Amino acid sequence: MTTNLKGKTAVVTGSTSGIGLAYARAFASAGANVVINGFGAPADIEKERSAIETDYKVKAVYSPADMTKATEIADMIALGEKTFGSVDVLVNNAGIQFVSPIEEFPIEKWDAIIAINLSSAFHGIRAAVPGMKKRGWGRIINTASAHSLVASPFKSAYVSAKHGIAGLTKTVALEVATFKITCNCISPGYVWTPLVEHQIPETMKARNMTKEQVIKDVLLDAQPTKEFVTSEQVAQLALFLCGDDAAQITGANLSIDGGWTAE
Ligand code: NAD
């Protein structure tokens, strides 16, 4: 069955780029109005926002909320509720990465990764759940990672945040289960996005490798398919989770990682 989100609103954090942008487009393609969020050049963000409206005949608004700030995250949920009357789908997706041996890991990078990749999801869910409970329907999706299940060296903050979001997902799923609200996380393997591109020089330094070695022996070698996952594949899984057929899937951590975590 195709997911129909007509009349519903989806908020997607970190949707100015990569996987988040693919989620926003997928929800809009199913008829949802969307709240997009994230950083970038204002002209680029406006171009994407208006392209979503034109391509899918829905409404899209932009929230500049910084995922390190709890009050701005609450404002983002309030913007969706005020503009469209509800927030029915919340995707906690904003994320950053930093790669370094732990003894040199900058403390401010640890704090930022935990704030953006983990705490922002707590704040977003906390603000969105009352409305979902009142209306008796909701879908919460957290972008975790293969790193919510397995570790890699030099990614202490990222692996910790992603393991944390898997725990948050299960806890929230249990709390909201009787309100027809599901809460799941999706754990992609490597997707070629700015987040992955930016970690290549740091990985070259930490592992003493060339760029080609990092791509072949670290990124692609992690995945038995030896292929990158695409943002669109991840977004289609999220769209499925919003449909009626997925009503009994909750508290799950769904891998889409080319077999990485099967090993
Ligand atoms: P990306 O860099 O393309 O997108 C990240 C998004 O987060 C951007 O829109 C950015 O502006 C936004 N963002 C960053 N800091 C923010 C802040 N303080 N406030 C608001 N927005 C902020 O990266 P991506 O690969 O699309 O990552 C999206 C999610 O997918 C992340 O949670 C990431 O950990 C996860 N993920 C990515 C991969 C991968 O291989 N690319 C694999 C597994 C999981």
Residues whose N, C-alpha, C, O or C-beta is under 5 A from the ligand:
A	BS01	NAD	G14 S15 T16 S17 G18 I19 G20 N37 G38 F39 A65 D66 M67 T68 N93 A94 G95 I116 T143 A144 S145 A146 P188 G189 Y190 V191 T193 P194 L195 V196
